[in-house]
Amino acid sequence: MNLGDYVDVPTRFRLALDKWPDLRVVEEPAKIIEIGDRTFISVTVKVYRDLLDLLPCVATAWEPFPGTTPYVRNSEQMNCSTSALGRCLGMMIPFSKMASFEEVQNRQNDTPAAAPRQPKIIVDMPNKEVWPVSKKQLQELSELGYGGAVPANWNEANAIIKRMQVK
């Protein structure tokens, strides 16, 4: 994969700060998620453009646990945090590559496992299951002309799509 036009997360962050000097990043507590026989760490970040931003940009990243390379192992949560921030900033300022350099490197030899339809959240609010927003939903929102903040989860995205399709 050619990463020649890749913009790393520290550079994305500096560019965002140049554009929004009052920018704030809020990271939610990490979650442990099991899908089939695989375990992931999930981190969600919200980026507020200024103190009055009512619709912050929201992004979530998952990192396999334990890490699949010696570089990630024992740093899974930190890598996941950086990936989530990079994704959020990538939605705020368009870059040619959304994934972080580390994500691309770490997935070069990663073979996906078959997954059931719903994840089981191990650490989170009691009795709450959340499925992340799908790429298909994001594409559909874009095609419908949606200009709001990125939905926090699959259910929220689905509700917005249904509302916009009725119009």
GROMACS elastic network, one bead per residue, 0.5 to 0.9 nm:
[ bonds ]
;  ai    aj funct       b0    kb
    1   104     6  0.83390   500
    2     5     6  0.77978   500
    2     6     6  0.84897   500
    3     6     6  0.50632   500
    3     7     6  0.87436   500
    3    97     6  0.80910   500
    3   101     6  0.76773   500
    4     7     6  0.87740   500
    5    95     6  0.85489   500
    5    96     6  0.68816   500
    5    97     6  0.74862   500
    6    95     6  0.77331   500
    6    96     6  0.69584   500
    6    97     6  0.57945   500
    6    98     6  0.84694   500
    6    99     6  0.88715   500
    6   100     6  0.81722   500
    6   101     6  0.74077   500
    7    10     6  0.84628   500
    7    11     6  0.64057   500
    7    12     6  0.65306   500
    7    95     6  0.70658   500
    7    96     6  0.82177   500
    7    97     6  0.74429   500
    7    98     6  0.88432   500
    7   100     6  0.83029   500
    7   101     6  0.85103   500
    8    11     6  0.54675   500
    8    12     6  0.62578   500
    8    13     6  0.87209   500
    8    86     6  0.77505   500
    8   100     6  0.67538   500
    8   101     6  0.69589   500
    9    13     6  0.60160   500
    9    14     6  0.86015   500
    9    82     6  0.71128   500
    9    83     6  0.79544   500
    9    85     6  0.74238   500
    9    86     6  0.51140   500
    9    87     6  0.87444   500
    9    89     6  0.80463   500
    9    90     6  0.89322   500
    9   100     6  0.71709   500
    9   101     6  0.88145   500
   10    13     6  0.50239   500
   10    14     6  0.62453   500
   10    15     6  0.86723   500
   10    86     6  0.84586   500
   11    14     6  0.50802   500
   11    15     6  0.61798   500
   11    16     6  0.85544   500
   12    15     6  0.51406   500
   12    16     6  0.61443   500
   12    17     6  0.86411   500
   12    86     6  0.70881   500
   12    89     6  0.63289   500
   12    90     6  0.74590   500
   12    93     6  0.79327   500
   12    95     6  0.87520   500
   13    16     6  0.50535   500
   13    17     6  0.61603   500
   13    18     6  0.86071   500
   13    85     6  0.84242   500
   13    86     6  0.79267   500
   13    89     6  0.69325   500
   14    17     6  0.50729   500
   14    18     6  0.61803   500
   14    19     6  0.87108   500
   15    18     6  0.50581   500
   15    19     6  0.63476   500
   15    20     6  0.85794   500
   15    93     6  0.83101   500
   16    19     6  0.50870   500
   16    20     6  0.58502   500
   16    21     6  0.78142   500
   16    23     6  0.75455   500
   16    49     6  0.84966   500
   16    89     6  0.70786   500
   16    92     6  0.79601   500
   16    93     6  0.73470   500
   17    22     6  0.73375   500
   17    23     6  0.61773   500
   17    49     6  0.87797   500
   18    21     6  0.58291   500
   19    23     6  0.87201   500
   19    49     6  0.87434   500
   20    23     6  0.53329   500
   20    49     6  0.56466   500
   20    50     6  0.67363   500
   21    24     6  0.89528   500
   21    49     6  0.80179   500
   21    50     6  0.76311   500
   22    48     6  0.82356   500
   22    49     6  0.64824   500
   22    51     6  0.67839   500
   23    47     6  0.69191   500
   23    48     6  0.55478   500
   23    50     6  0.51721   500
   23    51     6  0.77753   500
   24    46     6  0.81865   500
   24    47     6  0.57019   500
   24    48     6  0.51008   500
   24    49     6  0.66403   500
   24    50     6  0.69989   500
   24    51     6  0.80462   500
   25    45     6  0.68122   500
   25    46     6  0.58020   500
   25    48     6  0.63978   500
   25    49     6  0.88694   500
   25    85     6  0.81602   500
   26    44     6  0.86324   500
   26    45     6  0.56081   500
   26    46     6  0.51534   500
   26    47     6  0.63841   500
   26    48     6  0.80459   500
   27    30     6  0.83403   500
   27    43     6  0.73386   500
   27    44     6  0.60257   500
   27    46     6  0.63603   500
   27    47     6  0.86950   500
   27    81     6  0.77690   500
   27    85     6  0.86960   500
   28    31     6  0.88538   500
   28    43     6  0.66573   500
   28    44     6  0.55757   500
   28    45     6  0.60587   500
   28    46     6  0.80386   500
   29    42     6  0.88035   500
   29    43     6  0.68917   500
   29    44     6  0.77715   500
   29   124     6  0.88300   500
   30    41     6  0.65472   500
   30    42     6  0.55778   500
   30    44     6  0.74052   500
   30    77     6  0.73145   500
   30    80     6  0.89219   500
   30    81     6  0.85668   500
   30   123     6  0.83547   500
   30   124     6  0.87086   500
   31    40     6  0.82125   500
   31    41     6  0.56857   500
   31    42     6  0.50437   500
   31    43     6  0.65868   500
   31   121     6  0.73772   500
   31   122     6  0.72858   500
   31   123     6  0.53108   500
   31   124     6  0.62138   500
   32    39     6  0.69964   500
   32    40     6  0.58150   500
   32    42     6  0.62691   500
   32    65     6  0.87446   500
   32   121     6  0.64318   500
   32   122     6  0.54785   500
   32   123     6  0.54230   500
   32   124     6  0.79991   500
   33    38     6  0.83550   500
   33    39     6  0.57023   500
   33    40     6  0.51389   500
   33    41     6  0.62390   500
   33    42     6  0.69498   500
   33    62     6  0.87902   500
   33   119     6  0.67770   500
   33   120     6  0.59645   500
   33   122     6  0.54826   500
   33   123     6  0.72806   500
   34    37     6  0.68586   500
   34    38     6  0.56435   500
   34    40     6  0.62913   500
   34    41     6  0.89347   500
   34   119     6  0.61537   500
   34   120     6  0.53911   500
   34   121     6  0.63799   500
   34   122     6  0.68708   500
   35    38     6  0.53298   500
   35    39     6  0.64110   500
   35    40     6  0.79289   500
   35   114     6  0.88265   500
   35   115     6  0.58997   500
   35   116     6  0.66526   500
   35   117     6  0.87419   500
   35   118     6  0.76024   500
   35   119     6  0.50536   500
   35   120     6  0.63754   500
   35   121     6  0.86672   500
   36    39     6  0.81770   500
   36   113     6  0.81713   500
   36   114     6  0.74838   500
   36   115     6  0.55447   500
   36   116     6  0.62134   500
   36   119     6  0.79154   500
   36   120     6  0.86874   500
   37   113     6  0.84872   500
   37   115     6  0.84787   500
   38    64     6  0.74927   500
   38    65     6  0.78019   500
   38   113     6  0.78597   500
   38   115     6  0.86351   500
   39    63     6  0.85768   500
   39    64     6  0.60403   500
   39    65     6  0.53998   500
   39    66     6  0.76607   500
   40    62     6  0.59532   500
   40    63     6  0.53027   500
   40    65     6  0.50510   500
   40    66     6  0.79536   500
   40    76     6  0.89827   500
   41    61     6  0.82045   500
   41    62     6  0.54513   500
   41    63     6  0.52010   500
   41    64     6  0.63995   500
   41    65     6  0.63858   500
   41    76     6  0.71979   500
   41    77     6  0.64502   500
   41    80     6  0.72052   500
   42    60     6  0.68195   500
   42    61     6  0.56995   500
   42    63     6  0.65822   500
   42    64     6  0.89849   500
   42    77     6  0.79229   500
   42    80     6  0.69302   500
   42    81     6  0.84879   500
   42    84     6  0.89048   500
   43    59     6  0.83545   500
   43    60     6  0.55224   500
   43    61     6  0.55517   500
   43    62     6  0.65740   500
   43    63     6  0.86294   500
   43    77     6  0.75538   500
   43    80     6  0.60936   500
   43    81     6  0.58235   500
   43    83     6  0.86959   500
   43    84     6  0.64939   500
   44    58     6  0.70021   500
   44    59     6  0.55741   500
   44    61     6  0.65721   500
   44    62     6  0.89808   500
   44    80     6  0.88635   500
   44    81     6  0.75443   500
   44    84     6  0.61673   500
   44    85     6  0.82149   500
   44   152     6  0.87440   500
   45    57     6  0.82227   500
   45    58     6  0.57555   500
   45    59     6  0.56251   500
   45    60     6  0.64837   500
   45    61     6  0.88667   500
   45    81     6  0.76130   500
   45    84     6  0.61317   500
   45    85     6  0.61908   500
   45    88     6  0.73306   500
   46    56     6  0.58919   500
   46    57     6  0.55522   500
   46    59     6  0.67065   500
   46    85     6  0.81132   500
   46    88     6  0.74330   500
   47    50     6  0.89549   500
   47    56     6  0.53542   500
   47    57     6  0.51884   500
   47    58     6  0.65024   500
   47    59     6  0.86831   500
   47    85     6  0.80555   500
   47    88     6  0.69934   500
   47    89     6  0.78320   500
   48    51     6  0.71435   500
   48    52     6  0.82331   500
   48    53     6  0.56771   500
   48    54     6  0.79676   500
   48    55     6  0.75399   500
   48    57     6  0.66699   500
   49    52     6  0.80738   500
   49    53     6  0.59250   500
   49    55     6  0.89685   500
   49    56     6  0.68761   500
   49    57     6  0.82785   500
   50    53     6  0.53626   500
   51    54     6  0.86092   500
   53    56     6  0.60710   500
   55    58     6  0.87859   500
   55   148     6  0.72549   500
   55   149     6  0.55868   500
   55   150     6  0.87719   500
   56   149     6  0.62553   500
   56   150     6  0.83498   500
   57    88     6  0.61451   500
   57    89     6  0.80845   500
   57    91     6  0.75263   500
   57    92     6  0.71240   500
   57   148     6  0.88044   500
   57   149     6  0.53749   500
   57   150     6  0.60402   500
   57   151     6  0.87435   500
   58    84     6  0.86115   500
   58    85     6  0.88345   500
   58    87     6  0.87163   500
   58    88     6  0.59613   500
   58    91     6  0.88642   500
   58   149     6  0.70372   500
   58   150     6  0.57657   500
   58   151     6  0.72265   500
   58   152     6  0.64994   500
   59    84     6  0.55669   500
   59    85     6  0.70915   500
   59    86     6  0.86553   500
   59    87     6  0.60587   500
   59    89     6  0.87575   500
   59    91     6  0.85356   500
   59   150     6  0.73609   500
   59   151     6  0.86388   500
   59   152     6  0.74962   500
   60    80     6  0.85680   500
   60    81     6  0.86044   500
   60    83     6  0.81588   500
   60    84     6  0.50917   500
   60    85     6  0.82360   500
   60    87     6  0.76665   500
   60    88     6  0.80358   500
   60   132     6  0.75856   500
   60   133     6  0.89415   500
   60   152     6  0.82531   500
   61    80     6  0.58093   500
   61    81     6  0.73699   500
   61    82     6  0.87370   500
   61    83     6  0.60154   500
   61    85     6  0.85797   500
   61    87     6  0.78682   500
   62    77     6  0.89583   500
   62    80     6  0.60821   500
   62    81     6  0.89804   500
   62    83     6  0.83450   500
   62    84     6  0.81889   500
   63    66     6  0.85383   500
   63    67     6  0.73681   500
   63    76     6  0.62250   500
   63    77     6  0.74147   500
   63    79     6  0.74898   500
   63    80     6  0.55771   500
   63    83     6  0.88594   500
   63   103     6  0.86865   500
   64    67     6  0.55634   500
   64    68     6  0.70700   500
   64    76     6  0.74098   500
   65    68     6  0.75967   500
   65    73     6  0.79645   500
   65    74     6  0.89875   500
   65    76     6  0.67472   500
   65    77     6  0.89760   500
   66    69     6  0.88881   500
   66    72     6  0.83803   500
   66    73     6  0.60896   500
   66    74     6  0.75202   500
   66    76     6  0.72421   500
   67    70     6  0.73813   500
   67    71     6  0.80724   500
   67    72     6  0.51277   500
   67    74     6  0.71180   500
   67    75     6  0.77272   500
   67    76     6  0.59824   500
   67   106     6  0.88250   500
   68    71     6  0.84424   500
   68    72     6  0.68249   500
   68    73     6  0.66910   500
   68   106     6  0.72266   500
   68   107     6  0.87877   500
   68   109     6  0.89694   500
   68   110     6  0.77645   500
   69    72     6  0.54425   500
   69    73     6  0.60805   500
   69   106     6  0.69319   500
   70    73     6  0.52454   500
   70    74     6  0.84047   500
   71    74     6  0.83039   500
   71    75     6  0.77344   500
   71   106     6  0.88874   500
   72    75     6  0.51849   500
   72    76     6  0.56215   500
   72    78     6  0.88823   500
   72    79     6  0.70744   500
   72   102     6  0.87981   500
   72   106     6  0.80836   500
   73    76     6  0.60731   500
   74    77     6  0.81279   500
   74    78     6  0.89327   500
   75    78     6  0.53616   500
   75    79     6  0.61432   500
   75    80     6  0.85376   500
   76    79     6  0.52060   500
   76    80     6  0.60464   500
   76    81     6  0.86152   500
   77    81     6  0.61083   500
   77    82     6  0.86559   500
   78    81     6  0.50606   500
   78    82     6  0.62979   500
   78    83     6  0.86179   500
   79    82     6  0.51626   500
   79    83     6  0.61383   500
   79    84     6  0.86379   500
   79   102     6  0.78608   500
   79   103     6  0.85836   500
   80    83     6  0.50210   500
   80    84     6  0.61186   500
   80    85     6  0.85981   500
   81    84     6  0.51738   500
   81    85     6  0.62118   500
   81    86     6  0.85374   500
   82    85     6  0.51585   500
   82    86     6  0.60305   500
   82    87     6  0.85594   500
   82   100     6  0.81589   500
   83    86     6  0.50072   500
   83    87     6  0.61006   500
   83    88     6  0.85713   500
   83    99     6  0.73308   500
   83   100     6  0.59158   500
   83   102     6  0.81633   500
   83   103     6  0.73677   500
   84    87     6  0.51197   500
   84    88     6  0.61845   500
   84    89     6  0.86647   500
   85    88     6  0.50508   500
   85    89     6  0.61408   500
   85    90     6  0.84022   500
   86    89     6  0.51916   500
   86    90     6  0.59591   500
   86    91     6  0.86948   500
   86    98     6  0.74833   500
   86    99     6  0.75185   500
   86   100     6  0.65454   500
   87    91     6  0.63630   500
   87    92     6  0.87986   500
   87    98     6  0.60473   500
   87    99     6  0.68137   500
   87   100     6  0.77739   500
   88    91     6  0.52740   500
   88    92     6  0.65177   500
   88    93     6  0.88423   500
   89    93     6  0.60123   500
   89    94     6  0.81552   500
   90    93     6  0.52594   500
   90    94     6  0.54305   500
   90    95     6  0.59326   500
   90    96     6  0.88053   500
   90    97     6  0.81195   500
   90    98     6  0.58129   500
   90    99     6  0.86621   500
   91    94     6  0.60653   500
   91    95     6  0.82934   500
   91    98     6  0.81273   500
   91   150     6  0.84307   500
   94    97     6  0.85876   500
   94    98     6  0.83591   500
   95    98     6  0.65351   500
   97   100     6  0.77533   500
   97   101     6  0.89964   500
   99   102     6  0.80946   500
   99   103     6  0.60548   500
   99   104     6  0.65705   500
  100   103     6  0.50788   500
  100   104     6  0.64368   500
  100   105     6  0.86857   500
  101   104     6  0.52695   500
  101   105     6  0.62219   500
  101   106     6  0.85629   500
  102   105     6  0.50339   500
  102   106     6  0.58536   500
  102   107     6  0.84515   500
  103   106     6  0.51672   500
  103   107     6  0.61465   500
  103   108     6  0.87554   500
  104   107     6  0.53715   500
  104   108     6  0.64466   500
  105   108     6  0.54962   500
  105   109     6  0.83694   500
  106   109     6  0.71009   500
  106   110     6  0.70855   500
  107   111     6  0.78471   500
  108   111     6  0.85494   500
  112   115     6  0.86277   500
  115   118     6  0.82250   500
  115   119     6  0.82906   500
  116   119     6  0.70815   500
  118   129     6  0.81258   500
  118   130     6  0.82384   500
  118   131     6  0.68265   500
  119   129     6  0.73201   500
  119   130     6  0.74580   500
  119   131     6  0.67326   500
  120   129     6  0.66688   500
  120   130     6  0.83662   500
  121   124     6  0.64798   500
  121   125     6  0.89825   500
  121   127     6  0.88533   500
  121   128     6  0.76345   500
  121   129     6  0.60652   500
  121   130     6  0.75032   500
  123   126     6  0.83310   500
  124   127     6  0.82982   500
  124   128     6  0.71134   500
  124   129     6  0.84708   500
  125   128     6  0.57948   500
  125   129     6  0.86852   500
  126   129     6  0.87805   500
  130   153     6  0.64401   500
  130   154     6  0.72797   500
  130   155     6  0.79984   500
  131   134     6  0.84386   500
  131   153     6  0.59264   500
  131   154     6  0.53767   500
  131   155     6  0.76343   500
  132   152     6  0.73233   500
  132   154     6  0.51916   500
  132   155     6  0.85528   500
  133   136     6  0.83908   500
  133   137     6  0.65300   500
  133   138     6  0.71584   500
  133   150     6  0.86147   500
  133   151     6  0.69641   500
  133   152     6  0.70546   500
  133   155     6  0.79340   500
  133   156     6  0.82490   500
  133   157     6  0.65029   500
  133   158     6  0.86574   500
  134   137     6  0.51674   500
  134   138     6  0.64218   500
  134   139     6  0.87066   500
  134   153     6  0.85342   500
  134   154     6  0.67307   500
  134   157     6  0.86390   500
  135   138     6  0.50804   500
  135   139     6  0.61699   500
  135   140     6  0.85774   500
  136   139     6  0.51005   500
  136   140     6  0.61212   500
  136   141     6  0.85927   500
  137   141     6  0.60544   500
  137   142     6  0.85198   500
  137   154     6  0.79362   500
  137   157     6  0.66245   500
  137   158     6  0.72931   500
  137   161     6  0.78597   500
  138   141     6  0.50950   500
  138   142     6  0.62096   500
  138   143     6  0.86611   500
  138   150     6  0.80922   500
  138   151     6  0.87861   500
  138   157     6  0.78818   500
  139   142     6  0.50647   500
  139   143     6  0.61799   500
  139   144     6  0.86323   500
  140   144     6  0.61281   500
  140   145     6  0.86530   500
  140   146     6  0.87817   500
  140   161     6  0.74401   500
  141   144     6  0.50933   500
  141   145     6  0.63612   500
  141   146     6  0.52571   500
  141   147     6  0.83446   500
  141   157     6  0.79466   500
  141   160     6  0.79842   500
  141   161     6  0.63319   500
  141   164     6  0.85397   500
  142   145     6  0.51172   500
  142   146     6  0.55788   500
  142   147     6  0.77171   500
  143   146     6  0.75742   500
  144   161     6  0.78424   500
  144   164     6  0.69638   500
  144   165     6  0.76899   500
  145   164     6  0.88262   500
  146   149     6  0.87702   500
  146   160     6  0.85998   500
  146   161     6  0.86639   500
  146   164     6  0.80875   500
  147   150     6  0.87017   500
  148   151     6  0.83447   500
  149   152     6  0.86856   500
  150   153     6  0.87855   500
  150   157     6  0.80830   500
  151   154     6  0.75530   500
  151   155     6  0.85776   500
  151   156     6  0.57244   500
  151   157     6  0.52664   500
  151   158     6  0.89991   500
  151   160     6  0.83446   500
  152   155     6  0.84188   500
  152   156     6  0.64726   500
  152   157     6  0.75237   500
  153   156     6  0.54339   500
  153   157     6  0.63114   500
  153   158     6  0.86524   500
  154   157     6  0.51653   500
  154   158     6  0.60392   500
  154   159     6  0.86260   500
  155   158     6  0.50448   500
  155   159     6  0.61808   500
  155   160     6  0.87237   500
  156   159     6  0.51570   500
  156   160     6  0.63487   500
  156   161     6  0.87022   500
  157   160     6  0.51914   500
  157   161     6  0.61847   500
  157   162     6  0.86559   500
  158   161     6  0.51030   500
  158   162     6  0.61847   500
  158   163     6  0.86508   500
  159   162     6  0.51664   500
  159   163     6  0.62141   500
  159   164     6  0.86508   500
  160   163     6  0.51146   500
  160   164     6  0.61262   500
  160   165     6  0.85653   500
  161   164     6  0.51553   500
  161   165     6  0.60691   500
  161   166     6  0.87350   500
  162   165     6  0.51577   500
  162   166     6  0.64306   500
  163   166     6  0.54191   500
  163   167     6  0.68839   500
  164   167     6  0.54139   500
